[in-house]
Amino acid sequence: MIEQIIQWDKELLVALNGSSSSFLDGIMMTITETSTWVPLFACLLCAVIWNNKWRGTLLIILMVALLITLCDQFASGFCKPYFHRLRPSQSPDLAEVIDLVNDYRCGLYGFISSHASNTFGVSVFFMLLIRSRKVSLLLLLYACLASYSRIYLGVHYPLDILAGALWGILCGVMVYMLYRWLSKRFSPPAHVISSSYTVTGYRHSDLRPILGVFPVIFVYIIIRATIFAFTP
């Protein structure tokens, strides 16, 4: 049964990996870079600062640091050395079958995906923290795009992504629950009943930069992909 699942995983990878478009290659290379999403993180931080006292802001920053540590260290520090599953880009029987972009291969082992773990963990935490439908949809889109880019580039199998996403979601929920428990003791949240706020007390007007930064990021991705496509 395990061997059959692994075979299906490889077949799905081949189906989802790569394309004949250098423009799409450029899009995925840009999406997979963490630096592409720095403006999004900056806008999330601003929303946190604007809607929390300094103790609440500090607590959230500490929780995010804990979250990323849990997601990344479990994926890279434990799972990858323990399972020793070669990335598709490093596998001798797949390296010539899948499409690689500019020989982008990453490290030796890939199970579970740190990208999927980190992106889904952070996204779920902020989805629970802010409780805005529009922000939640955009954060989910970010996590899915960043995770799929790893399959497209041939550095992760779909199961690597799925396992990483599930771990990230679990960590996001657990860390948020810890944050709620601590916040009630050290930084009680304000109780606001108004259509101008989310149920967790975030002003809708303060979330506009988060919504507005996505089109800017996508324009940047298109520009980078265009340059990539026409660069020899």
C-alpha positions in Angstrom: 0.0 0.0 0.0 2.8 2.4 0.9 4.6 1.7 -2.4 1.3 2.4 -4.3 0.9 5.7 -2.5 4.5 6.7 -3.3 3.9 5.7 -7.0 0.7 7.9 -7.1 2.7 10.7 -5.5 5.3 10.5 -8.3 2.7 10.4 -11.0 0.9 13.4 -9.6 4.2 15.3 -9.3 4.9 14.7 -13.0 1.4 15.9 -13.9 1.7 19.1 -11.9 5.4 19.9 -12.4 6.8 22.5 -14.8 5.6 23.7 -18.2 7.0 24.8 -21.5 6.5 28.4 -20.7 9.5 30.4 -19.5 7.1 33.2 -18.4 5.3 30.8 -16.1 8.7 29.5 -14.9 9.5 33.1 -13.9 6.2 33.5 -12.1 6.8 30.4 -10.0 10.4 31.3 -9.2 9.2 34.7 -8.0 6.3 33.3 -6.0 8.6 30.8 -4.2 10.9 33.5 -2.9 10.1 34.6 0.6 11.3 38.1 -0.2 8.4 38.5 -2.6 5.9 38.4 0.3 7.7 40.8 2.6 5.2 43.6 1.9 2.4 41.3 3.0 4.2 40.6 6.3 4.8 44.3 6.8 1.1 45.1 6.3 0.1 42.3 8.8 2.6 43.7 11.3 1.1 47.2 10.9 -2.4 45.9 11.4 -1.2 44.2 14.6 0.5 47.4 15.9 -2.5 49.6 15.1 -5.0 47.4 16.8 -3.1 46.3 19.9 -1.4 47.9 22.9 2.4 47.3 23.1 2.0 44.3 25.3 -0.4 42.7 22.9 1.8 43.5 19.9 4.8 42.0 21.7 2.9 38.9 22.6 1.8 38.4 19.0 5.3 38.8 17.7 6.6 36.3 20.2 3.8 33.8 19.2 4.7 34.2 15.5 8.3 33.6 16.3 7.4 30.5 18.2 5.1 29.4 15.4 7.8 29.7 12.7 10.3 27.9 15.0 7.8 25.0 15.5 7.0 24.7 11.8 10.5 25.0 10.4 12.4 23.0 13.0 10.0 20.1 12.9 10.2 20.0 9.1 13.8 20.7 8.6 15.4 19.7 11.9 13.5 16.5 12.5 11.5 15.2 9.5 13.9 15.7 6.7 16.9 14.1 8.5 14.7 11.3 9.8 12.8 10.2 6.7 15.7 10.9 4.3 13.3 11.2 1.3 15.2 12.6 -1.6 13.6 15.7 -3.3 12.4 15.0 -6.9 15.1 17.3 -8.1 17.7 15.1 -6.3 16.3 11.8 -7.2 18.3 9.9 -9.9 15.1 8.3 -11.4 13.2 11.6 -11.7 15.9 14.3 -12.3 15.7 13.6 -16.0 11.9 13.3 -16.1 10.7 16.4 -14.3 11.2 20.0 -15.4 13.8 22.0 -13.4 14.1 25.8 -13.8 17.7 27.1 -14.1 18.8 23.9 -12.3 17.1 24.9 -9.1 17.3 21.9 -6.8 17.5 23.0 -3.2 18.8 20.6 -0.5 19.0 16.9 -0.5 15.8 15.9 1.4 12.3 17.2 1.1 9.8 15.5 3.4 8.1 17.4 4.9 8.0 20.8 3.1 9.2 23.7 5.2 7.6 26.2 2.7 4.2 24.6 3.1 4.5 24.3 6.9 5.6 27.9 7.4 3.2 29.5 5.0 0.1 27.6 6.2 1.1 28.0 9.8 1.5 31.8 9.5 -1.6 32.1 7.4 -3.9 30.1 9.8 -2.6 32.0 12.8 -3.4 35.4 11.2 -6.7 34.1 9.9 -7.7 33.2 13.4 -6.2 36.4 14.8 -7.9 38.9 12.5 -11.1 37.1 11.5 -11.7 38.9 8.2 -13.2 36.8 5.4 -11.3 38.8 2.7 -8.0 38.7 4.5 -8.4 35.0 5.2 -9.1 34.2 1.5 -6.0 36.2 0.4 -3.8 34.5 3.1 -5.1 31.1 2.0 -4.3 32.0 -1.6 -0.8 33.1 -0.6 -0.2 29.7 1.2 -1.5 27.7 -1.7 0.5 29.6 -4.4 3.7 29.4 -2.4 3.2 25.7 -1.7 2.3 24.8 -5.3 5.4 26.6 -6.6 7.5 24.0 -4.9 5.8 21.2 -6.9 6.0 23.2 -10.1 9.8 23.7 -9.6 10.3 20.0 -8.9 11.7 20.4 -5.4 8.8 18.8 -3.5 6.4 15.9 -4.0 2.6 16.6 -3.5 2.8 14.5 -0.3 5.6 16.7 1.0 3.4 19.7 0.5 0.3 18.0 2.0 2.2 16.8 5.1 3.8 20.2 5.6 0.5 22.0 5.2 -1.2 19.8 7.7 1.6 20.3 10.2 1.5 24.1 9.6 -2.3 24.2 10.1 -2.0 22.3 13.4 0.8 24.6 14.6 -1.1 27.7 13.6 -4.2 26.5 15.6 -2.2 25.4 18.6 -0.1 28.6 18.8 -3.3 30.7 18.4 -4.9 28.9 21.3 -1.8 29.5 23.4 -2.0 33.2 22.4 -5.6 33.5 23.5 -4.8 31.9 26.8 -1.9 34.2 27.4 -3.6 37.3 26.2 -6.4 36.9 28.7 -3.8 37.1 31.5 -1.2 39.6 30.3 -3.0 41.7 27.6 -6.8 41.4 27.8 -8.3 42.1 24.4 -10.7 45.0 24.0 -14.3 44.0 23.6 -15.7 46.0 20.6 -19.2 45.7 19.2 -19.3 47.6 15.9 -19.6 46.9 12.2 -16.3 48.8 11.8 -14.4 46.0 13.6 -13.9 42.3 13.1 -15.1 40.0 15.9 -11.6 40.0 17.3 -11.4 43.8 17.4 -9.5 44.7 14.2 -10.7 47.8 12.4 -11.7 47.0 8.9 -10.0 50.2 7.7 -6.7 49.1 9.1 -7.0 45.9 7.0 -7.1 47.8 3.7 -3.3 47.9 3.3 -3.3 44.0 3.5 -6.0 43.8 0.8 -4.3 46.5 -1.3 -0.8 45.0 -1.2 -1.8 41.8 -3.1 -2.3 43.6 -6.4 1.0 45.3 -6.0 2.7 42.0 -5.3 1.1 40.3 -8.3 2.2 43.2 -10.5 5.8 42.7 -9.2 5.5 39.0 -9.9 4.4 39.6 -13.5 7.2 42.1 -14.1 9.8 39.7 -12.7 8.4 36.9 -14.8 8.5 39.0 -17.9 12.2 39.9 -17.3 12.9 36.2 -16.6 11.3 35.1 -19.8 13.4 37.5 -21.9 16.7 37.0 -20.1 18.9 34.5 -21.9 
